[in-house]
């Protein structure tokens, strides 16, 4: 039974506060979704891409942001929202949205192989002799009624030669035209350069950036909502400007680092019996192991501030 003192927690989290320490720690380490304005904006734009009618010139999107900002998490949520399940056993037979990882070698056959793998087609053992044909890929994609192809880590195309890059971009344009599907590229800011050499493809992509956090109201609300989702038995006074400055300064405004620091501090609060997060909870160096502000291209590493 939940104690009255746990009224600081949302109703769905209060029963978790009654669990033992290790059960609560497992919950803290589990993945969770926290709404915030930039994420809502990205999901709205992704849905606009999804609902557009099929045409010879589909609108595509390039979602860029620093590593660790949650781009992949966003597109996976987008994918789950539009998952189609058929049959009593819940087997997924249609793939209106396919999320694939860009191969490190930007060639057509390897791209097609990775695309089929994302749909669930068994991996190819002998790639050199059994690479998928274009006709096979088109048939399979049509059968599962693909509407949007999301290519994660599209910036990997930059690892290829200039000729490989040009041929790969031509392949993407052909695939979009042939199937009338929308393309969503995911990557770091340098991904923009991957589209510069193909005028027709570049003009079909809408650029959308997931910016790093800055110390402000949006960041404070995100941190507060995240901590509300954790089954700590005491209220956590985390709305101080000093603490927000520490979190932004030491993580460089990266979502992954922020979430990791809060997760570690919460686990330590349970094990120590303090059961709350405040400025002092983040002064322990073990909370920050391996978490650093990133080097931003064209700029300098942000200085860590300890308050």
C-alpha positions as CSV (number, residue, x, y, z in Angstrom):
1,X,0.0,0.0,0.0
2,X,1.3,3.5,-0.9
3,X,2.1,5.8,2.0
4,X,0.6,9.3,2.1
5,X,4.2,10.7,2.1
6,X,4.6,9.6,-1.5
7,X,2.1,12.1,-2.8
8,X,5.0,13.9,-4.5
9,X,5.0,11.1,-7.1
10,X,2.5,10.7,-9.9
11,X,-0.2,8.1,-9.1
12,X,1.2,5.5,-11.5
13,X,4.7,5.7,-9.8
14,X,3.5,5.5,-6.2
15,X,3.0,1.7,-6.1
16,X,6.6,1.4,-7.3
17,X,7.9,3.3,-4.3
18,X,6.6,0.4,-2.1
19,X,8.9,-2.1,-3.8
20,X,12.3,-3.2,-2.4
21,X,15.5,-1.3,-3.3
22,X,16.7,-3.7,-6.0
23,X,13.3,-3.7,-7.7
24,X,13.2,0.1,-7.7
25,X,16.7,0.2,-9.1
26,X,15.7,-2.1,-11.9
27,X,12.8,0.3,-12.7
28,X,15.2,3.3,-12.7
29,X,17.5,1.5,-15.2
30,X,14.7,0.7,-17.5
31,X,14.0,2.8,-20.6
32,X,11.2,5.4,-20.2
33,X,9.7,8.1,-22.3
34,X,9.5,11.7,-21.1
35,X,7.7,14.3,-23.3
36,X,9.4,17.6,-24.1
37,X,8.8,20.3,-26.7
38,X,11.5,19.5,-29.1
39,X,10.5,15.8,-29.1
40,X,6.8,16.7,-29.7
41,X,7.9,19.0,-32.6
42,X,9.9,16.2,-34.2
43,X,7.1,13.7,-33.8
44,X,4.6,16.1,-35.4
45,X,6.9,16.5,-38.4
46,X,7.4,12.8,-38.7
47,X,3.6,12.2,-38.7
48,X,3.3,14.8,-41.5
49,X,5.8,12.8,-43.5
50,X,3.8,9.6,-42.8
51,X,0.3,10.9,-43.7
52,X,1.3,12.6,-47.0
53,X,-0.3,11.0,-50.0
54,X,2.0,9.0,-52.3
55,X,3.3,11.0,-55.2
56,X,6.2,11.1,-57.7
57,X,7.9,13.7,-55.5
58,X,7.6,12.7,-51.8
59,X,8.7,15.1,-49.1
60,X,11.5,13.7,-47.1
61,X,13.1,14.7,-43.8
62,X,16.6,14.9,-42.4
63,X,16.7,14.8,-38.6
64,X,20.1,15.9,-37.3
65,X,21.5,16.3,-33.8
66,X,24.6,15.6,-31.7
67,X,25.1,11.9,-30.7
68,X,23.2,11.1,-27.6
69,X,20.3,13.6,-28.1
70,X,17.7,10.8,-28.5
71,X,17.2,10.8,-32.3
72,X,16.9,7.0,-32.5
73,X,14.6,6.9,-29.5
74,X,12.3,9.4,-31.2
75,X,12.1,7.4,-34.5
76,X,11.5,4.2,-32.6
77,X,8.5,5.8,-30.8
78,X,7.3,7.0,-34.2
79,X,7.6,3.5,-35.5
80,X,5.7,2.0,-32.6
81,X,2.9,4.5,-33.1
82,X,2.2,3.2,-36.6
83,X,2.9,-0.5,-36.1
84,X,0.3,-2.7,-37.9
85,X,-0.4,-6.0,-36.3
86,X,-2.6,-8.7,-38.0
87,X,-3.8,-12.0,-36.7
88,X,-4.7,-13.3,-33.3
89,X,-1.1,-13.9,-32.3
90,X,-0.3,-10.3,-32.8
91,X,2.3,-11.1,-35.6
92,X,3.4,-7.9,-37.4
93,X,2.9,-8.6,-41.1
94,X,2.9,-5.0,-42.4
95,X,5.7,-2.5,-42.1
96,X,4.4,0.9,-43.0
97,X,7.6,2.3,-41.3
98,X,10.9,0.6,-41.6
99,X,13.8,1.8,-39.4
100,X,17.1,0.5,-40.6
101,X,20.8,1.2,-39.8
102,X,22.9,2.6,-42.6
103,X,25.6,0.1,-43.5
104,X,29.2,1.2,-43.0
105,X,29.9,0.4,-46.7
106,X,27.6,2.7,-48.7
107,X,26.9,0.4,-51.6
108,X,23.5,-0.6,-53.1
109,X,23.7,-4.3,-52.4
110,X,24.7,-3.8,-48.7
111,X,22.0,-1.1,-48.3
112,X,19.4,-3.5,-49.7
113,X,20.5,-6.3,-47.5
114,X,20.3,-4.1,-44.4
115,X,16.9,-2.9,-45.5
116,X,15.5,-6.4,-45.9
117,X,17.0,-7.3,-42.5
118,X,15.1,-4.5,-40.9
119,X,11.9,-5.9,-42.3
120,X,12.6,-9.4,-41.0
121,X,14.0,-11.1,-44.0
122,X,16.8,-13.6,-42.9
123,X,20.3,-12.3,-43.1
124,X,22.4,-13.2,-46.1
125,X,25.3,-15.6,-45.3
126,X,27.2,-15.4,-48.5
127,X,26.8,-11.8,-49.4
128,X,29.1,-11.8,-52.4
129,X,27.1,-14.4,-54.4
130,X,23.6,-13.9,-53.1
131,X,23.2,-10.1,-52.8
132,X,19.5,-9.1,-53.1
133,X,18.3,-7.9,-56.5
134,X,16.5,-4.6,-57.0
135,X,13.4,-6.4,-58.2
136,X,13.3,-8.6,-55.1
137,X,13.7,-5.6,-52.8
138,X,10.9,-3.7,-54.6
139,X,8.6,-6.7,-54.4
140,X,9.1,-7.2,-50.7
141,X,8.7,-3.5,-49.8
142,X,5.5,-3.4,-51.8
143,X,4.1,-6.5,-50.1
144,X,4.6,-5.1,-46.6
145,X,3.2,-1.7,-47.8
146,X,6.2,0.5,-46.8
147,X,5.3,4.2,-46.6
148,X,8.4,5.6,-44.8
149,X,12.0,4.3,-44.7
150,X,14.0,5.7,-41.8
151,X,17.8,5.4,-42.3
152,X,19.6,5.8,-39.0
153,X,23.2,7.0,-39.0
154,X,22.9,8.3,-42.6
155,X,26.2,10.1,-42.0
156,X,28.0,6.8,-42.6
157,X,27.6,7.5,-46.3
158,X,30.4,10.0,-45.9
159,X,32.8,7.1,-45.3
160,X,32.5,6.1,-48.9
161,X,34.4,7.6,-51.9
162,X,33.0,10.5,-53.8
163,X,31.7,8.0,-56.5
164,X,30.2,5.7,-53.9
165,X,28.4,8.7,-52.3
166,X,27.1,9.9,-55.7
167,X,25.8,6.4,-56.6
168,X,24.2,5.9,-53.2
169,X,22.3,9.2,-53.4
170,X,21.1,8.3,-56.9
171,X,19.9,4.9,-55.4
172,X,17.9,6.7,-52.7
173,X,16.3,9.0,-55.3
174,X,15.4,6.0,-57.5
175,X,14.0,4.1,-54.5
176,X,11.8,7.0,-53.5
177,X,10.5,7.6,-57.0
178,X,10.0,3.9,-57.8
179,X,8.0,3.0,-54.6
180,X,6.7,6.5,-53.9
181,X,7.9,6.2,-50.3
182,X,9.2,8.9,-48.0
183,X,12.7,8.9,-46.7
184,X,13.8,10.0,-43.2
185,X,17.6,10.4,-42.7
186,X,19.0,10.4,-39.1
187,X,22.4,11.6,-38.3
188,X,24.9,14.1,-36.8
189,X,25.1,17.6,-38.2
190,X,27.7,16.6,-40.7
191,X,25.0,14.5,-42.4
192,X,24.0,17.6,-44.3
193,X,27.1,17.3,-46.4
194,X,26.0,13.9,-47.6
195,X,23.1,15.5,-49.6
196,X,25.0,18.5,-51.0
197,X,26.2,16.6,-54.1
198,X,22.7,15.7,-55.4
199,X,20.6,18.8,-56.0
200,X,17.3,16.9,-56.7
201,X,17.6,14.9,-53.5
202,X,18.7,17.8,-51.4
203,X,15.7,19.8,-52.5
204,X,13.3,17.1,-51.4
205,X,14.6,17.0,-47.8
206,X,13.3,19.1,-45.0
207,X,16.1,19.8,-42.4
208,X,15.0,19.5,-38.8
209,X,17.5,19.8,-35.9
210,X,17.3,18.4,-32.4
211,X,19.3,21.0,-30.5
212,X,21.4,20.4,-27.4
213,X,19.8,21.5,-24.1
214,X,20.3,25.0,-22.8
215,X,19.7,26.1,-19.2
216,X,16.1,27.3,-19.3
217,X,12.5,26.4,-18.6
218,X,12.3,23.6,-21.1
219,X,15.3,21.8,-19.6
220,X,14.0,22.3,-16.1
221,X,10.7,20.8,-17.0
222,X,12.4,17.9,-18.7
223,X,14.6,17.1,-15.6
224,X,11.6,17.5,-13.3
225,X,9.4,15.1,-15.3
226,X,12.2,12.6,-15.5
227,X,12.7,12.6,-11.8
228,X,9.0,12.4,-11.2
229,X,9.1,9.0,-13.0
230,X,11.6,7.6,-10.5
231,X,10.3,5.8,-7.4
232,X,12.2,7.9,-4.8
233,X,10.4,8.1,-1.4
234,X,11.3,11.7,-0.6
235,X,10.5,14.9,-2.6
236,X,13.5,16.0,-4.8
237,X,14.1,19.8,-4.8
238,X,15.7,19.8,-8.2
239,X,14.4,23.1,-9.6
240,X,17.3,25.2,-8.4
241,X,19.2,27.2,-11.1
242,X,22.5,26.1,-9.6
243,X,21.7,22.4,-10.2
244,X,20.4,23.1,-13.7
245,X,23.7,24.9,-14.5
246,X,25.6,21.9,-13.2
247,X,23.6,19.4,-15.3
248,X,23.9,21.4,-18.6
249,X,27.5,22.3,-18.0
250,X,28.8,18.8,-17.2
251,X,26.8,17.1,-19.9
252,X,27.1,19.8,-22.6
253,X,23.3,19.7,-22.9
254,X,23.3,16.1,-24.2
255,X,20.1,14.1,-23.3
256,X,21.9,10.8,-22.8
257,X,24.4,12.2,-20.3
258,X,21.7,14.1,-18.4
259,X,19.6,10.9,-18.1
260,X,22.6,8.8,-17.1
261,X,23.7,11.2,-14.4
262,X,20.1,11.4,-13.0
263,X,19.8,7.6,-13.1
264,X,23.1,7.1,-11.2
265,X,22.3,9.8,-8.6
266,X,18.9,8.2,-8.0
267,X,20.3,4.7,-7.5
268,X,22.9,6.1,-5.1
269,X,20.0,7.9,-3.2
270,X,18.2,4.6,-2.8
271,X,21.3,2.7,-1.6
272,X,22.4,5.4,0.8
273,X,18.9,5.9,2.2
274,X,18.6,9.6,1.3
275,X,15.8,8.8,-1.2
276,X,16.0,12.2,-2.8
277,X,17.9,14.2,-5.4
278,X,19.2,17.6,-4.8
279,X,22.4,19.5,-5.6
280,X,24.5,17.5,-3.2
281,X,23.4,14.2,-4.8
282,X,25.2,15.2,-8.0
283,X,28.5,16.3,-6.3
284,X,29.7,12.7,-6.1
285,X,32.2,11.9,-8.9
286,X,30.8,8.4,-9.4
287,X,27.7,10.0,-10.8
288,X,29.8,11.6,-13.6
289,X,32.1,8.7,-14.6
290,X,32.5,8.7,-18.4
291,X,30.1,11.7,-18.9
292,X,31.7,14.6,-20.6
293,X,30.5,17.6,-22.6
294,X,31.0,16.8,-26.3
295,X,33.3,18.5,-28.7
296,X,31.1,20.5,-31.0
297,X,32.2,20.8,-34.6
298,X,33.4,24.3,-35.4
299,X,33.6,25.2,-31.7
300,X,35.3,24.2,-28.5
301,X,34.5,21.7,-25.7
302,X,32.3,23.2,-23.1
303,X,33.9,23.7,-19.8
304,X,32.5,21.6,-17.0
305,X,31.0,23.7,-14.3
306,X,30.5,22.2,-10.8
307,X,28.1,24.9,-9.6
